[in-house]
């Protein structure tokens, strides 16, 4: 992805996110988990910036390095000069749980 030279008002911010599973699931469950990582997981992420909540504009799964490690690159588009404050993951498998990653010490 690259910025449109005509529109230099936005910038892309990418994050590599991953999950390490210590339990071995059955093959059918493994397939469903991989399908979630590849096609749906990006919808569960938000970036917070200056009080706004933004969804990713792009996601790319990373080739598995180990059987129990699943990673993906998620990309957000923000106004140029604005840095993301916080990354939030809403776990759809455990709706009461959300993971908050603070990116800025301000």
C-alpha positions in Angstrom: 0.0 0.0 0.0 1.2 3.5 -0.7 -0.2 7.0 -0.2 -1.7 8.7 -3.2 0.7 11.6 -4.1 -2.4 13.8 -4.8 -3.7 13.2 -1.3 -1.0 13.6 1.2 -3.4 14.2 4.1 -3.3 10.6 5.4 -0.6 8.1 6.4 -0.6 4.4 6.9 0.4 2.8 10.2 1.0 -1.0 10.4 1.2 -3.4 13.3 2.3 -7.0 13.3 0.0 -8.9 15.7 0.1 -12.5 16.7 -1.3 -15.2 18.9 0.6 -18.1 20.4 -1.5 -21.1 21.2 -0.1 -23.5 23.8 -2.9 -26.1 23.3 -3.1 -28.4 20.3 -6.6 -28.2 18.8 -8.2 -30.9 16.7 -7.7 -30.4 12.9 -11.2 -29.0 12.3 -10.8 -26.4 15.0 -7.3 -25.6 13.7 -8.8 -24.9 10.3 -11.5 -22.6 11.8 -8.9 -20.7 13.8 -6.7 -20.2 10.7 -9.7 -19.1 8.7 -10.5 -16.5 11.5 -6.9 -15.2 11.4 -6.8 -15.0 7.6 -10.2 -13.5 6.9 -12.0 -12.1 10.0 -9.6 -11.2 12.8 -8.8 -7.7 11.4 -12.4 -6.7 12.1 -11.8 -7.2 15.8 -9.0 -4.6 16.0 -9.4 -0.8 16.5 -6.8 1.9 16.8 -7.6 4.9 19.1 -6.2 8.3 18.1 -7.2 11.7 19.6 -10.5 10.2 20.8 -11.4 8.6 17.4 -11.8 4.8 16.9 -10.6 3.6 13.5 -10.9 0.2 11.8 -8.1 -1.4 9.8 -8.1 -0.7 6.0 -6.0 -3.8 5.2 -4.8 -7.1 6.7 -2.3 -9.6 5.5 -1.6 -12.9 7.2 2.0 -13.8 7.8 3.4 -17.2 6.8 3.4 -19.5 9.8 6.9 -20.0 11.3 5.6 -22.4 13.9 2.5 -24.5 14.2 1.3 -22.7 17.3 2.1 -19.2 16.2 -0.4 -17.2 14.0 0.5 -13.7 12.9 -1.0 -11.0 10.7 -0.1 -7.4 9.6 -3.0 -5.0 10.1 -2.9 -1.5 8.6 -4.7 1.6 9.7 -5.1 4.9 7.8 -4.8 8.0 9.9 -4.6 11.7 9.2 -1.0 12.7 8.5 0.9 13.9 11.6 -1.5 12.0 13.9 0.0 9.1 15.8 -2.2 6.2 17.1 -2.5 6.2 20.9 -3.9 2.8 21.7 -4.5 -0.5 19.9 -7.6 -2.5 21.1 -8.5 -6.1 20.3 -12.1 -7.2 21.0 -12.0 -10.9 21.4 -15.1 -12.3 19.6 -14.6 -15.7 21.3 -14.6 -14.1 24.7 -16.9 -11.0 24.4 -16.3 -9.9 28.0 -12.6 -9.7 27.3 -10.7 -7.0 25.4 -7.0 -6.4 25.1 -5.7 -2.9 25.3 -2.2 -2.0 24.1 -1.1 1.5 24.9 1.2 2.8 22.2 1.8 6.4 23.5 3.1 7.4 26.9 1.3 10.8 26.7 
